[in-house]
Amino acid sequence: ELSLPPVKIHCSVLAEDAIKAAISDYKNRKAVDSQ
């Protein structure tokens, strides 16, 4: 179990969501460019 403070866990979750959003946005743009 992680012993990080709740704030750090929250930030890492936000960062993960941001990365996933950026990746999906990047893939969507690549798909649009190839059409």
N, C-alpha and C positions, 0 to 999 in steps of 0.2 A: 504493500500500500504506500502511496506517495505521502510524504510528510511536508508537502508544500502548503503555504498559507492559502486560504481560499482565493485571495486576490490573484495570486500567481496562476492558480489553476484556471480561474476565469479568463485571464489574459491569454493563456495558452490555448484555451478552447476558442476564443475569439480569433486568434491567429490562425488556427486550423481552419475555421470557417472561412476566413478571408482567403487563405491559400486555395481552398476548394473552389470558392467563387471565382477566383482569378483564373484557375485552371479551366473551369467550365466556360468562362467568358472567352478565354484564349482559343479553346477548341471551337466554340461557336463562330468566332471571327475567322478561323482558318477554314471552316466549312463554307462560310459565306464567300470567302475569297476564291475558293476553288470552283464555285459554281459559275 
